[in-house]
Amino acid sequence: MTSKKVHIIGIAGVAMSATAKLLLDDGWDVSGSDDAFYPPASTYVEKLGVQFFEGYRASNIPEDVDLVVIGRNANLNPETNAEVAHAHEMGVEIQSFPEVVAEIISDTHKIIVAGSYGKSTVTSILSWVLLHAGKDPTYFIGAYPMNIAMEFTSHKGSGEVSVIEGDEYPTAHWDDSSKFLHFNADDVLLTSVGHDHVNVFPTYKKYVQPFIELLKKMPEHGLLIACTDNGGVSEVLEYAPQYITYGLEEGSLWRAENITYGETTTFDLTHDGEIIIQLTTKLLGAHNVQNIVGAAAALLTRELVTPEELESALTDFSGVKRRLNKVTTTATVPAYEGFGSSYEKARAAIEAIQLHYPDKKMVVLFEPHTFSWRNHDALSWYDTVFEGVREVLVFHPAEQGADTHKQLSQKEITERINAADVSAKAVNTAEEIHEHLQSALDENSVLLVLTSGNLDGALDTLPEWLDTNFS
């Protein structure tokens, strides 16, 4: 029997390449195209081994294709993209990636991880623990796990459970509903509800509405696992059919207590005040302890693993790329990369570094890559986001989609940070980055790189430069 053919326009995005892998697992013949991409997404697509076209052209789409999946990237609009326009002219079935994923997971018990931050890490923890325990889940992660056994960001398993990272961002150019609404969640793990994507949700009221819809759509047997350390989460509990709470603060049903932070952090996992098991993790920061407690609450409440299976798996969990992973090996200056795509994520990363390196001066290399960071409506974020940082090097904002919102300039961002009594300097090239870091860093420093981009390619060579120049 000949397999069905699918073509993915915008395949080099993290979510789109994860969709490609699920389709491969499901027996589809996959091809795809993309433009203006960079590692690790581009190398990941190469690893998948699918037919890949660089650049968008109508001829990229196979004439006998059964399905075309089109991403949400600003460049994938039929008015300006010849390949997308041709897909619509062909009369072939067109879907968004959430629609595709929803069909693949339809027969499983679906745990959807949602929230303003922590989604990728929690989804990775849940998936890894289930894999480690031999449960073979289906999973979909919007980031790159660092455990070798999780070679891919997604997997169609034979188990009864699927773990899916759910995003509140709109689904497609033709579908303004939030992506996670397509997945028909059985359970929802909600990490936070803090205003994000201000270009799409200009007010907090509009931002929180999709989360309310997500909880209202849950079936009667559905369970909300809610982090009540975050006030926004507490405000939406009433919309869930039933819920349990987790966090670090008193009052949560599932908590971490007796925390000892270090290169390896240990803590007691408690349920209603009773110690269940002591856990250890290599992940940095209080927010990651919080993430582990959330995953543990979901897994143990649903009796998907035992406490001992949870403990064993977490000991071996290495984390997620770009989520506070150390990028230097021999440098005397430790350097970490954080996915600073929003205020909450940036603050969590900064506070984690401060917690683990309290006596070192922190230098942050920051790229305002997402729409939120370069939108004038979020300018006030810069008043407090870098509290406790000695110096910030501000890379120039990304230009993609600049004409679709109130774009901030590098000068405006730098001046706002300086006005908050944090030293900020503009940098625009790899050479300028190296020059400023050479004078800003010493053996009493720690470097945090915050970006969801790649600093125009400078990020790829920065770790080697640091190891060479601070050996």
C-alpha positions as a Markdown table, in Angstrom:
| # | Residue | x | y | z |
|---|---|---|---|---|
| 1 | Met | 0.0 | 0.0 | 0.0 |
| 2 | Thr | 1.4 | 3.4 | -1.0 |
| 3 | Ser | 1.7 | 5.8 | 1.9 |
| 4 | Lys | -0.1 | 9.1 | 1.9 |
| 5 | Lys | 1.9 | 12.2 | 0.9 |
| 6 | Val | 2.1 | 15.4 | 3.0 |
| 7 | His | 4.0 | 18.6 | 2.3 |
| 8 | Ile | 4.8 | 21.0 | 5.1 |
| 9 | Ile | 5.4 | 24.6 | 4.3 |
| 10 | Gly | 7.6 | 26.1 | 7.1 |
| 11 | Ile | 9.0 | 22.8 | 8.2 |
| 12 | Ala | 12.1 | 24.1 | 9.9 |
| 13 | Gly | 10.2 | 25.6 | 12.8 |
| 14 | Val | 10.4 | 23.6 | 16.1 |
| 15 | Ala | 6.7 | 22.7 | 16.2 |
| 16 | Met | 6.4 | 22.1 | 12.4 |
| 17 | Ser | 9.4 | 19.7 | 12.4 |
| 18 | Ala | 7.9 | 17.9 | 15.4 |
| 19 | Thr | 4.7 | 17.6 | 13.4 |
| 20 | Ala | 6.7 | 16.1 | 10.6 |
| 21 | Lys | 8.2 | 13.5 | 12.9 |
| 22 | Leu | 4.7 | 12.5 | 14.1 |
| 23 | Leu | 3.5 | 12.1 | 10.5 |
| 24 | Leu | 6.5 | 10.0 | 9.7 |
| 25 | Asp | 5.7 | 7.8 | 12.7 |
| 26 | Asp | 2.2 | 7.6 | 11.4 |
| 27 | Gly | 3.3 | 6.2 | 8.0 |
| 28 | Trp | 3.2 | 9.4 | 5.9 |
| 29 | Asp | 5.6 | 10.3 | 3.1 |
| 30 | Val | 6.8 | 13.7 | 4.2 |
| 31 | Ser | 8.4 | 16.6 | 2.2 |
| 32 | Gly | 8.7 | 20.3 | 3.2 |
| 33 | Ser | 10.2 | 23.7 | 2.6 |
| 34 | Asp | 11.4 | 26.7 | 4.5 |
| 35 | Asp | 13.4 | 29.9 | 4.3 |
| 36 | Ala | 15.6 | 32.0 | 6.6 |
| 37 | Phe | 16.2 | 29.2 | 9.1 |
| 38 | Tyr | 19.2 | 28.2 | 11.3 |
| 39 | Pro | 20.4 | 25.5 | 13.7 |
| 40 | Pro | 19.2 | 23.6 | 15.6 |
| 41 | Ala | 15.9 | 23.6 | 13.6 |
| 42 | Ser | 17.6 | 23.3 | 10.2 |
| 43 | Thr | 19.9 | 20.4 | 11.3 |
| 44 | Tyr | 16.9 | 18.7 | 13.0 |
| 45 | Val | 15.0 | 18.6 | 9.7 |
| 46 | Glu | 18.1 | 17.1 | 8.0 |
| 47 | Lys | 18.1 | 14.4 | 10.7 |
| 48 | Leu | 14.5 | 13.5 | 9.9 |
| 49 | Gly | 15.6 | 12.6 | 6.4 |
| 50 | Val | 12.6 | 14.1 | 4.7 |
| 51 | Gln | 12.8 | 15.7 | 1.2 |
| 52 | Phe | 13.5 | 19.4 | 1.9 |
| 53 | Phe | 13.4 | 22.5 | -0.3 |
| 54 | Glu | 15.2 | 25.7 | 0.7 |
| 55 | Gly | 13.1 | 28.7 | -0.4 |
| 56 | Tyr | 9.4 | 28.9 | -1.2 |
| 57 | Arg | 8.3 | 27.9 | -4.7 |
| 58 | Ala | 5.1 | 26.5 | -6.2 |
| 59 | Ser | 7.1 | 23.6 | -7.7 |
| 60 | Asn | 8.1 | 22.4 | -4.2 |
| 61 | Ile | 4.7 | 20.8 | -3.7 |
| 62 | Pro | 4.3 | 17.3 | -5.1 |
| 63 | Glu | 1.5 | 17.2 | -7.7 |
| 64 | Asp | 0.1 | 14.0 | -6.1 |
| 65 | Val | 0.1 | 15.4 | -2.5 |
| 66 | Asp | -2.7 | 14.4 | -0.2 |
| 67 | Leu | -2.3 | 17.0 | 2.5 |
| 68 | Val | -0.5 | 20.4 | 2.9 |
| 69 | Val | 0.4 | 21.6 | 6.4 |
| 70 | Ile | 1.0 | 25.4 | 6.6 |
| 71 | Gly | 2.7 | 27.1 | 9.5 |
| 72 | Arg | 1.9 | 30.3 | 11.3 |
| 73 | Asn | 5.1 | 32.2 | 10.3 |
| 74 | Ala | 4.5 | 35.7 | 9.1 |
| 75 | Asn | 6.0 | 34.9 | 5.7 |
| 76 | Leu | 3.4 | 32.1 | 5.0 |
| 77 | Asn | 0.6 | 34.2 | 3.7 |
| 78 | Pro | -1.0 | 33.4 | 0.3 |
| 79 | Glu | -0.9 | 37.1 | -0.8 |
| 80 | Thr | 2.9 | 37.1 | -0.6 |
| 81 | Asn | 4.1 | 33.5 | -0.7 |
| 82 | Ala | 3.9 | 31.7 | -4.1 |
| 83 | Glu | 4.1 | 28.2 | -2.5 |
| 84 | Val | 1.2 | 28.9 | -0.1 |
| 85 | Ala | -0.9 | 30.4 | -2.9 |
| 86 | His | -0.3 | 27.4 | -5.0 |
| 87 | Ala | -1.4 | 25.1 | -2.2 |
| 88 | His | -4.7 | 26.9 | -2.0 |
| 89 | Glu | -5.1 | 26.8 | -5.8 |
| 90 | Met | -4.6 | 23.1 | -6.0 |
| 91 | Gly | -7.7 | 22.4 | -4.0 |
| 92 | Val | -5.8 | 19.9 | -1.8 |
| 93 | Glu | -6.7 | 19.5 | 1.9 |
| 94 | Ile | -4.9 | 22.1 | 4.0 |
| 95 | Gln | -4.4 | 21.9 | 7.7 |
| 96 | Ser | -2.6 | 23.6 | 10.6 |
| 97 | Phe | -0.2 | 21.6 | 12.7 |
| 98 | Pro | -2.5 | 21.5 | 15.7 |
| 99 | Glu | -5.2 | 19.9 | 13.6 |
| 100 | Val | -2.7 | 17.3 | 12.4 |
| 101 | Val | -1.5 | 16.5 | 16.0 |
| 102 | Ala | -5.1 | 16.4 | 17.3 |
| 103 | Glu | -6.0 | 13.6 | 14.8 |
| 104 | Ile | -2.9 | 11.6 | 15.7 |
| 105 | Ile | -3.5 | 11.7 | 19.4 |
| 106 | Ser | -7.3 | 11.3 | 19.3 |
| 107 | Asp | -7.4 | 7.8 | 20.7 |
| 108 | Thr | -5.1 | 8.5 | 23.7 |
| 109 | His | -5.5 | 10.0 | 27.2 |
| 110 | Lys | -4.3 | 13.6 | 26.4 |
| 111 | Ile | -2.3 | 15.6 | 28.9 |
| 112 | Ile | -1.9 | 19.1 | 27.6 |
| 113 | Val | 0.8 | 21.3 | 29.2 |
| 114 | Ala | -0.1 | 25.0 | 29.0 |
| 115 | Gly | 1.0 | 28.3 | 30.5 |
| 116 | Ser | 3.1 | 31.4 | 29.9 |
| 117 | Tyr | 6.3 | 29.6 | 30.7 |
| 118 | Gly | 7.6 | 26.2 | 31.7 |
| 119 | Lys | 5.7 | 24.3 | 29.0 |
| 120 | Ser | 8.6 | 22.8 | 27.2 |
| 121 | Thr | 10.4 | 21.7 | 30.4 |
| 122 | Val | 7.3 | 20.2 | 32.0 |
| 123 | Thr | 6.3 | 18.4 | 28.8 |
| 124 | Ser | 9.9 | 17.0 | 28.5 |
| 125 | Ile | 9.9 | 15.9 | 32.2 |
| 126 | Leu | 6.5 | 14.1 | 31.8 |
| 127 | Ser | 7.6 | 12.5 | 28.5 |
| 128 | Trp | 11.0 | 11.4 | 29.8 |
| 129 | Val | 9.6 | 9.9 | 33.0 |
| 130 | Leu | 7.0 | 7.9 | 31.1 |
| 131 | Leu | 9.6 | 6.7 | 28.6 |
| 132 | His | 12.0 | 5.8 | 31.3 |
| 133 | Ala | 9.3 | 3.8 | 33.0 |
| 134 | Gly | 8.6 | 1.9 | 29.7 |
| 135 | Lys | 5.2 | 3.4 | 29.1 |
| 136 | Asp | 6.0 | 4.5 | 25.4 |
| 137 | Pro | 3.9 | 7.7 | 25.4 |
| 138 | Thr | 3.1 | 9.8 | 22.4 |
| 139 | Tyr | 4.7 | 13.2 | 23.0 |
| 140 | Phe | 5.1 | 16.6 | 21.3 |
| 141 | Ile | 7.7 | 19.1 | 22.7 |
| 142 | Gly | 8.3 | 22.7 | 21.5 |
| 143 | Ala | 12.0 | 22.5 | 22.3 |
| 144 | Tyr | 15.0 | 20.1 | 22.0 |
| 145 | Pro | 15.4 | 17.6 | 24.9 |
| 146 | Met | 19.0 | 17.0 | 25.9 |
| 147 | Asn | 18.6 | 13.3 | 26.9 |
| 148 | Ile | 20.0 | 11.0 | 24.2 |
| 149 | Ala | 17.1 | 8.6 | 24.6 |
| 150 | Met | 14.8 | 11.5 | 23.6 |
| 151 | Glu | 16.4 | 11.9 | 20.2 |
| 152 | Phe | 13.4 | 13.6 | 18.7 |
| 153 | Thr | 11.1 | 16.4 | 19.8 |
| 154 | Ser | 8.0 | 14.2 | 19.1 |
| 155 | His | 7.1 | 10.5 | 19.0 |
| 156 | Lys | 4.0 | 8.5 | 18.2 |
| 157 | Gly | 4.1 | 5.8 | 20.9 |
| 158 | Ser | 2.1 | 2.7 | 21.5 |
| 159 | Gly | 1.1 | 3.7 | 25.0 |
| 160 | Glu | -2.3 | 5.0 | 26.1 |
| 161 | Val | -1.0 | 8.5 | 27.1 |
| 162 | Ser | 0.0 | 11.4 | 25.1 |
| 163 | Val | 1.8 | 14.5 | 26.5 |
| 164 | Ile | 1.5 | 17.6 | 24.3 |
| 165 | Glu | 2.9 | 21.1 | 24.8 |
| 166 | Gly | 0.0 | 23.4 | 24.2 |
| 167 | Asp | 0.4 | 27.0 | 23.0 |
| 168 | Glu | -2.1 | 29.8 | 23.4 |
| 169 | Tyr | -0.9 | 31.5 | 20.2 |
| 170 | Pro | -3.3 | 31.6 | 17.2 |
| 171 | Thr | -3.4 | 28.5 | 15.1 |
| 172 | Ala | -3.0 | 29.7 | 11.6 |
| 173 | His | -3.5 | 32.7 | 9.3 |
| 174 | Trp | -7.0 | 31.4 | 8.6 |
| 175 | Asp | -7.7 | 30.3 | 12.2 |
| 176 | Asp | -7.4 | 32.7 | 15.1 |
| 177 | Ser | -8.3 | 30.2 | 17.8 |
| 178 | Ser | -5.5 | 29.2 | 20.2 |
| 179 | Lys | -3.5 | 26.1 | 19.2 |
| 180 | Phe | -4.2 | 24.2 | 22.4 |
| 181 | Leu | -7.9 | 24.3 | 21.9 |
| 182 | His | -7.6 | 21.8 | 19.0 |
| 183 | Phe | -6.1 | 19.0 | 21.2 |
| 184 | Asn | -9.3 | 18.2 | 23.2 |
| 185 | Ala | -7.4 | 17.9 | 26.5 |
| 186 | Asp | -8.4 | 15.2 | 29.0 |
| 187 | Asp | -6.0 | 16.7 | 31.6 |
| 188 | Val | -4.4 | 20.1 | 31.6 |
| 189 | Leu | -1.2 | 21.0 | 33.5 |
| 190 | Leu | -1.3 | 24.8 | 33.9 |
| 191 | Thr | 2.0 | 26.4 | 34.9 |
| 192 | Ser | 1.2 | 30.1 | 34.8 |
| 193 | Val | -1.0 | 32.7 | 33.3 |
| 194 | Gly | 1.1 | 35.9 | 32.9 |
| 195 | His | 0.4 | 38.4 | 30.1 |
| 196 | Asp | 2.4 | 37.5 | 26.9 |
| 197 | His | 2.1 | 37.8 | 23.1 |
| 198 | Val | 1.0 | 41.4 | 23.5 |
| 199 | Asn | 0.9 | 41.8 | 19.7 |
| 200 | Val | -2.0 | 39.3 | 19.6 |
| 201 | Phe | -3.5 | 39.8 | 23.1 |
| 202 | Pro | -3.2 | 43.5 | 23.9 |
| 203 | Thr | -4.9 | 43.2 | 27.3 |
| 204 | Tyr | -4.6 | 40.6 | 30.0 |
| 205 | Lys | -8.3 | 40.0 | 29.8 |
| 206 | Lys | -7.9 | 38.9 | 26.2 |
| 207 | Tyr | -4.8 | 36.9 | 27.0 |
| 208 | Val | -6.5 | 34.8 | 29.7 |
| 209 | Gln | -9.7 | 34.0 | 27.7 |
| 210 | Pro | -8.2 | 31.1 | 25.7 |
| 211 | Phe | -7.1 | 29.5 | 28.9 |
| 212 | Ile | -10.6 | 29.7 | 30.3 |
| 213 | Glu | -11.9 | 28.2 | 27.0 |
| 214 | Leu | -9.4 | 25.4 | 27.4 |
| 215 | Leu | -10.6 | 24.5 | 30.8 |
| 216 | Lys | -14.3 | 24.7 | 29.9 |
| 217 | Lys | -13.7 | 22.2 | 27.1 |
| 218 | Met | -12.4 | 19.6 | 29.4 |
| 219 | Pro | -14.5 | 16.5 | 29.9 |
| 220 | Glu | -16.1 | 15.6 | 33.3 |
| 221 | His | -13.3 | 13.2 | 34.1 |
| 222 | Gly | -10.7 | 15.8 | 33.2 |
| 223 | Leu | -8.2 | 17.0 | 35.8 |
| 224 | Leu | -6.5 | 20.4 | 36.0 |
| 225 | Ile | -3.0 | 20.3 | 37.7 |
| 226 | Ala | -2.6 | 23.9 | 38.6 |
| 227 | Cys | 0.4 | 25.9 | 39.8 |
| 228 | Thr | -1.2 | 28.2 | 42.4 |
| 229 | Asp | 2.2 | 30.0 | 43.0 |
| 230 | Asn | 1.0 | 32.1 | 40.0 |
| 231 | Gly | -2.0 | 34.3 | 40.8 |
| 232 | Gly | -3.4 | 34.1 | 37.3 |
| 233 | Val | -3.8 | 30.4 | 37.6 |
| 234 | Ser | -5.8 | 30.7 | 40.8 |
| 235 | Glu | -8.2 | 33.0 | 39.0 |
| 236 | Val | -9.2 | 30.3 | 36.5 |
| 237 | Leu | -9.6 | 27.3 | 38.7 |
| 238 | Glu | -13.3 | 27.6 | 38.8 |
| 239 | Tyr | -13.6 | 26.7 | 35.1 |
| 240 | Ala | -12.1 | 23.3 | 35.4 |
| 241 | Pro | -14.3 | 20.2 | 36.2 |
| 242 | Gln | -11.9 | 19.3 | 39.0 |
| 243 | Tyr | -8.4 | 20.4 | 40.0 |
| 244 | Ile | -5.4 | 19.8 | 42.2 |
| 245 | Thr | -2.7 | 22.3 | 43.1 |
| 246 | Tyr | 1.0 | 22.3 | 43.2 |
| 247 | Gly | 3.9 | 24.8 | 43.9 |
| 248 | Leu | 6.5 | 25.9 | 46.3 |
| 249 | Glu | 4.3 | 28.1 | 48.5 |
| 250 | Glu | 2.2 | 26.9 | 51.4 |
| 251 | Gly | -1.3 | 25.9 | 50.6 |
| 252 | Ser | -0.5 | 23.8 | 47.6 |
| 253 | Leu | -1.5 | 20.1 | 47.7 |
| 254 | Trp | 1.7 | 19.0 | 46.1 |
| 255 | Arg | 4.8 | 20.9 | 47.3 |
| 256 | Ala | 8.6 | 20.8 | 47.3 |
| 257 | Glu | 10.0 | 21.2 | 50.8 |
| 258 | Asn | 13.4 | 21.2 | 52.4 |
| 259 | Ile | 15.1 | 22.4 | 49.2 |
| 260 | Thr | 18.9 | 22.4 | 49.0 |
| 261 | Tyr | 20.1 | 24.2 | 45.9 |
| 262 | Gly | 23.4 | 23.3 | 44.3 |
| 263 | Glu | 25.0 | 21.7 | 41.3 |
| 264 | Thr | 22.6 | 18.9 | 42.2 |
| 265 | Thr | 19.5 | 20.2 | 43.9 |
| 266 | Thr | 17.6 | 18.0 | 46.4 |
| 267 | Phe | 14.1 | 18.3 | 47.9 |
| 268 | Asp | 11.3 | 16.4 | 49.5 |
| 269 | Leu | 8.2 | 16.0 | 47.3 |
| 270 | Thr | 5.2 | 16.2 | 49.7 |
| 271 | His | 1.5 | 15.6 | 49.2 |
| 272 | Asp | -0.8 | 17.3 | 51.7 |
| 273 | Gly | 2.1 | 17.7 | 54.1 |
| 274 | Glu | 3.3 | 14.1 | 53.9 |
| 275 | Ile | 6.7 | 13.3 | 52.4 |
| 276 | Ile | 6.3 | 11.0 | 49.4 |
| 277 | Ile | 9.9 | 10.8 | 48.2 |
| 278 | Gln | 13.1 | 12.7 | 48.1 |
| 279 | Leu | 14.0 | 13.9 | 44.5 |
| 280 | Thr | 17.2 | 15.2 | 43.0 |
| 281 | Thr | 17.7 | 17.2 | 39.8 |
| 282 | Lys | 20.5 | 18.8 | 37.8 |
| 283 | Leu | 18.2 | 21.6 | 36.6 |
| 284 | Leu | 18.9 | 25.1 | 37.9 |
| 285 | Gly | 16.5 | 27.4 | 39.7 |
| 286 | Ala | 13.4 | 27.4 | 41.9 |
| 287 | His | 11.2 | 27.5 | 38.8 |
| 288 | Asn | 12.5 | 24.1 | 37.7 |
| 289 | Val | 11.8 | 22.6 | 41.1 |
| 290 | Gln | 8.3 | 24.0 | 40.6 |
| 291 | Asn | 8.2 | 22.3 | 37.1 |
| 292 | Ile | 9.2 | 19.0 | 38.6 |
| 293 | Val | 6.6 | 19.2 | 41.3 |
| 294 | Gly | 3.9 | 19.8 | 38.6 |
| 295 | Ala | 5.0 | 16.9 | 36.5 |
| 296 | Ala | 5.1 | 14.7 | 39.6 |
| 297 | Ala | 1.6 | 15.8 | 40.7 |
| 298 | Ala | 0.2 | 14.8 | 37.3 |
| 299 | Leu | 2.0 | 11.5 | 37.0 |
| 300 | Leu | 1.4 | 10.3 | 40.6 |
| 301 | Thr | -2.2 | 11.5 | 40.8 |
| 302 | Arg | -3.1 | 9.6 | 37.7 |
| 303 | Glu | -1.0 | 6.6 | 38.9 |
| 304 | Leu | 1.0 | 6.6 | 35.6 |
| 305 | Val | 4.3 | 5.8 | 37.4 |
| 306 | Thr | 5.4 | 5.0 | 40.9 |
| 307 | Pro | 7.3 | 7.4 | 43.1 |
| 308 | Glu | 10.4 | 5.2 | 42.7 |
| 309 | Glu | 10.1 | 5.3 | 38.9 |
| 310 | Leu | 9.8 | 9.1 | 39.1 |
| 311 | Glu | 12.9 | 9.4 | 41.3 |
| 312 | Ser | 15.0 | 7.2 | 39.0 |
| 313 | Ala | 14.0 | 9.0 | 35.8 |
| 314 | Leu | 14.6 | 12.5 | 37.3 |
| 315 | Thr | 18.1 | 11.6 | 38.4 |
| 316 | Asp | 18.9 | 11.0 | 34.7 |
| 317 | Phe | 17.0 | 13.9 | 33.2 |
| 318 | Ser | 19.4 | 16.4 | 31.6 |
| 319 | Gly | 16.9 | 19.2 | 30.7 |
| 320 | Val | 16.0 | 21.0 | 27.5 |
| 321 | Lys | 18.3 | 22.9 | 25.2 |
| 322 | Arg | 18.1 | 26.7 | 25.6 |
| 323 | Arg | 16.5 | 26.3 | 29.0 |
| 324 | Leu | 19.4 | 27.2 | 31.2 |
| 325 | Asn | 21.8 | 24.6 | 29.8 |
| 326 | Lys | 25.5 | 25.4 | 30.3 |
| 327 | Val | 27.2 | 26.2 | 26.9 |
| 328 | Thr | 30.8 | 26.5 | 28.1 |
| 329 | Thr | 33.1 | 23.5 | 29.0 |
| 330 | Thr | 36.5 | 24.9 | 29.8 |
| 331 | Ala | 35.9 | 28.6 | 30.3 |
| 332 | Thr | 36.5 | 30.1 | 33.7 |
| 333 | Val | 33.4 | 32.1 | 33.1 |
| 334 | Pro | 30.3 | 29.9 | 33.3 |
| 335 | Ala | 27.8 | 30.7 | 30.5 |
| 336 | Tyr | 24.2 | 29.6 | 30.2 |
| 337 | Glu | 21.6 | 29.9 | 27.5 |
| 338 | Gly | 18.0 | 30.8 | 28.4 |
| 339 | Phe | 15.0 | 31.0 | 26.2 |
| 340 | Gly | 14.1 | 34.6 | 27.0 |
| 341 | Ser | 11.0 | 34.9 | 24.9 |
| 342 | Ser | 8.9 | 36.6 | 27.5 |
| 343 | Tyr | 9.2 | 38.6 | 30.7 |
| 344 | Glu | 8.4 | 35.7 | 32.9 |
| 345 | Lys | 10.9 | 33.4 | 31.2 |
| 346 | Ala | 13.6 | 36.0 | 31.4 |
| 347 | Arg | 13.0 | 36.7 | 35.1 |
| 348 | Ala | 12.9 | 33.0 | 35.9 |
| 349 | Ala | 16.3 | 32.5 | 34.2 |
| 350 | Ile | 17.9 | 35.5 | 35.8 |
| 351 | Glu | 16.7 | 34.5 | 39.3 |
| 352 | Ala | 17.9 | 30.9 | 38.8 |
| 353 | Ile | 21.4 | 32.2 | 37.9 |
| 354 | Gln | 21.3 | 34.6 | 40.9 |
| 355 | Leu | 20.3 | 31.7 | 43.1 |
| 356 | His | 23.1 | 29.4 | 42.0 |
| 357 | Tyr | 25.8 | 32.1 | 41.6 |
| 358 | Pro | 25.0 | 34.7 | 44.3 |
| 359 | Asp | 28.5 | 36.0 | 44.5 |
| 360 | Lys | 29.2 | 36.5 | 40.8 |
| 361 | Lys | 28.3 | 39.6 | 38.8 |
| 362 | Met | 25.8 | 38.7 | 36.0 |
| 363 | Val | 26.2 | 39.9 | 32.4 |
| 364 | Val | 23.3 | 39.3 | 30.1 |
| 365 | Leu | 23.5 | 39.1 | 26.3 |
| 366 | Phe | 20.0 | 39.8 | 25.2 |
| 367 | Glu | 18.3 | 39.6 | 21.8 |
| 368 | Pro | 14.7 | 41.1 | 21.7 |
| 369 | His | 13.6 | 38.5 | 19.1 |
| 370 | Thr | 9.9 | 37.8 | 19.9 |
| 371 | Phe | 7.1 | 40.3 | 19.0 |
| 372 | Ser | 6.5 | 40.9 | 22.7 |
| 373 | Trp | 10.0 | 42.1 | 23.4 |
| 374 | Arg | 10.0 | 44.5 | 20.5 |
| 375 | Asn | 6.5 | 45.8 | 20.8 |
| 376 | His | 6.1 | 49.3 | 22.2 |
| 377 | Asp | 3.2 | 48.1 | 24.5 |
| 378 | Ala | 5.7 | 46.0 | 26.4 |
| 379 | Leu | 8.3 | 48.7 | 26.9 |
| 380 | Ser | 7.6 | 48.8 | 30.7 |
| 381 | Trp | 8.9 | 45.2 | 30.9 |
| 382 | Tyr | 12.4 | 46.7 | 30.7 |
| 383 | Asp | 11.9 | 48.6 | 33.9 |
| 384 | Thr | 12.3 | 45.5 | 36.1 |
| 385 | Val | 13.3 | 42.5 | 34.0 |
| 386 | Phe | 17.0 | 43.0 | 34.5 |
| 387 | Glu | 17.0 | 43.7 | 38.3 |
| 388 | Gly | 20.2 | 42.4 | 39.8 |
| 389 | Val | 22.1 | 42.3 | 36.5 |
| 390 | Arg | 25.4 | 44.1 | 36.3 |
| 391 | Glu | 25.4 | 44.7 | 32.6 |
| 392 | Val | 23.2 | 44.0 | 29.6 |
| 393 | Leu | 24.4 | 43.8 | 26.0 |
| 394 | Val | 21.3 | 44.5 | 23.7 |
| 395 | Phe | 21.4 | 42.9 | 20.3 |
| 396 | His | 19.4 | 44.6 | 17.6 |
| 397 | Pro | 15.7 | 43.6 | 17.5 |
| 398 | Ala | 14.6 | 41.1 | 14.8 |
| 399 | Glu | 13.0 | 42.7 | 11.8 |
| 400 | Gln | 10.7 | 40.0 | 10.6 |
| 401 | Gly | 7.1 | 41.2 | 10.9 |
| 402 | Ala | 8.2 | 44.6 | 12.1 |
| 403 | Asp | 5.6 | 46.3 | 10.0 |
| 404 | Thr | 2.8 | 44.3 | 11.7 |
| 405 | His | 3.1 | 45.9 | 15.1 |
| 406 | Lys | 4.5 | 48.9 | 17.0 |
| 407 | Gln | 8.2 | 47.9 | 16.7 |
| 408 | Leu | 10.7 | 49.1 | 19.2 |
| 409 | Ser | 14.2 | 50.3 | 18.2 |
| 410 | Gln | 17.4 | 49.1 | 19.8 |
| 411 | Lys | 18.0 | 52.6 | 21.0 |
| 412 | Glu | 14.6 | 52.8 | 22.8 |
| 413 | Ile | 15.3 | 49.4 | 24.5 |
| 414 | Thr | 18.8 | 50.3 | 25.6 |
| 415 | Glu | 17.7 | 53.7 | 26.9 |
| 416 | Arg | 14.9 | 52.2 | 28.9 |
| 417 | Ile | 17.2 | 49.6 | 30.5 |
| 418 | Asn | 19.7 | 52.3 | 31.4 |
| 419 | Ala | 16.9 | 54.4 | 32.9 |
| 420 | Ala | 16.2 | 51.5 | 35.3 |
| 421 | Asp | 19.8 | 51.9 | 36.6 |
| 422 | Val | 21.1 | 48.8 | 34.8 |
| 423 | Ser | 24.1 | 49.4 | 32.5 |
| 424 | Ala | 23.0 | 48.6 | 28.9 |
| 425 | Lys | 25.0 | 48.7 | 25.6 |
| 426 | Ala | 24.0 | 48.1 | 22.0 |
| 427 | Val | 25.8 | 45.4 | 20.0 |
| 428 | Asn | 25.1 | 44.4 | 16.4 |
| 429 | Thr | 27.7 | 41.9 | 15.2 |
| 430 | Ala | 29.6 | 38.9 | 16.6 |
| 431 | Glu | 32.7 | 41.1 | 16.6 |
| 432 | Glu | 31.0 | 43.7 | 18.8 |
| 433 | Ile | 29.7 | 41.0 | 21.1 |
| 434 | His | 33.2 | 39.6 | 21.6 |
| 435 | Glu | 34.7 | 43.0 | 22.1 |
| 436 | His | 32.3 | 43.9 | 24.9 |
| 437 | Leu | 32.3 | 40.5 | 26.5 |
| 438 | Gln | 36.1 | 40.6 | 26.6 |
| 439 | Ser | 36.0 | 43.7 | 28.8 |
| 440 | Ala | 32.8 | 42.9 | 30.8 |
| 441 | Leu | 33.7 | 39.3 | 31.9 |
| 442 | Asp | 36.2 | 38.0 | 34.4 |
| 443 | Glu | 36.6 | 35.1 | 36.7 |
| 444 | Asn | 34.0 | 36.6 | 39.1 |
| 445 | Ser | 31.4 | 36.8 | 36.3 |
| 446 | Val | 28.6 | 34.6 | 35.0 |
| 447 | Leu | 27.1 | 35.1 | 31.5 |
| 448 | Leu | 23.4 | 34.5 | 30.6 |
| 449 | Val | 22.4 | 34.5 | 27.0 |
| 450 | Leu | 18.7 | 35.3 | 26.6 |
| 451 | Thr | 17.2 | 34.9 | 23.1 |
| 452 | Ser | 14.7 | 32.9 | 21.1 |
| 453 | Gly | 16.8 | 33.7 | 18.0 |
| 454 | Asn | 20.4 | 33.1 | 17.2 |
| 455 | Leu | 22.0 | 36.6 | 17.3 |
| 456 | Asp | 22.4 | 36.5 | 13.4 |
| 457 | Gly | 24.5 | 33.4 | 13.7 |
| 458 | Ala | 26.8 | 34.6 | 16.5 |
| 459 | Leu | 25.2 | 32.2 | 19.0 |
| 460 | Asp | 26.5 | 29.2 | 17.1 |
| 461 | Thr | 30.2 | 30.2 | 17.7 |
| 462 | Leu | 29.9 | 31.9 | 21.0 |
| 463 | Pro | 30.6 | 28.9 | 23.3 |
| 464 | Glu | 33.8 | 28.0 | 21.4 |
| 465 | Trp | 34.9 | 31.7 | 21.6 |
| 466 | Leu | 34.2 | 31.8 | 25.4 |
| 467 | Asp | 36.2 | 28.5 | 25.9 |
| 468 | Thr | 39.1 | 29.9 | 23.9 |
| 469 | Asn | 39.2 | 33.3 | 25.3 |
| 470 | Phe | 38.5 | 32.5 | 29.0 |
| 471 | Ser | 40.3 | 29.2 | 29.3 |
